[in-house]
Amino acid sequence: MPLWRQGAPMTPPAQTTRVFLFLQGPHGPFFHGLAQMLRTAGARVWRVGFNAGDQAFWFHSQSYLPYHGTPQDWPDEIDRILDARQITDIVLYGDTRPIHDVAIKAARARGLTVHVFEEGYMRPYWVTYERGGSNGNSRLMDMDIPSMQSALACSDMESPLPPAHWGDMRQHVFYGALYHWFVMFRNRKYRNFRPHRDMPVTKEFQLYLQRLLLMPAHAIERRSATWRIRRGGFPYHLALLQLEHDSSFQMHSPFSTMTEFLGEVIKGFASGAPRHHHLVVKAHPLEDGRVAIRQEVRRLAREHGITDRVHYVRGGKLAQLLNDARSAVTVNSTAAQQVLWRGIPLKVFGRAVYDKPEFISNQRLRDFFAGATRPDNRAYKDYRRFLLETSQVPGGFYSTRGRRQLLRHVVDMMLSSEDPYEALKSGTAAPRQQLRVVT
């Protein structure tokens, strides 16, 4: 059972000074900047670092608490830190990492507030901020559309527009490579550190560096593939892939590998789609080659006799392909939000915050490809507006502009006694009007 469902929403205990404990965050300096602003607001801040990468991006040595112990010792250590430092709030990025799962349980037992950051449900222009859990552990999972519409009655604002761009992708890859460089070459003091993914840190660094160097070549390949599809003149459906190692895929889906998902999709397409329709498999923008996706797509298409009707596109932006798509399928990718925003039929396989009966198809896969039912676009617009006025905060983790915009909003949200969803109901949510930025 998700932690937030075990009782009332977590609120800070009655204490004059808030004391925040930061755990692992997104690669780069965002957590450091967030901590600085919390200190300016009068809070005390501590940071537990588990490796040299965590330490490299925390520029306040007096508040840094290095953890050199083993994973087995961590439950006792987090108990000691929470009590000794009189922590009122913990802050983390992603709630399913083993070290974070342990910390959330310890915080829950003490009635502390758990602030969870994630990539935006409306990415890339927004960041997700929730309390207690995110994705499959989010409070959104048990909210229905009528309750969201009722909460929106407290606000007559129009949905905020996204900026032209934050410029996050290159910075995201750069900070990822730099983080893993520190873990690989400067981690002598953290010999007991174990990453939350199975892949060795050296391989992670290699893949980040390779992706950074190959970005120009991949962009040319991607544009060429997209141009051929758009010029092909055939109706097509989209399969939106995710990173196989992503926690949302691993923890909240029925599949353990992306190949399993692809096998299901290509089989359903081969048996149900009209013969003149094609399938476009769109890789995640951060796909780094650790899984042989392209080869698996070709193999599966060949097995089902539809090689000439299946196309693979490496990463990149989704908008150009979505404009002419007939439908889309995914496990639980946040890219599905763009699908629904355009009123395109969507089928999902995993647990997702947008999995609502008003706009997600419940057809069998072969029937979906044969003739998908359209989503209730009015209901989705209400859902989207509800998210943009609650847990979706404008900005980004990786670019300077994105971090600056994010900090303008999120510190007040963290200091509030209400979580984002309750704040909208009570009418205390800060306005989010975001004008389009021209760059």
Summary of the structure (lengths in Angstrom):
residues: 439
radius of gyration: 22.0
end to end distance: 44.7
largest distance: 67.8
contacts: 1432
relative contact order: 0.14
helix: 46%
strand: 13%
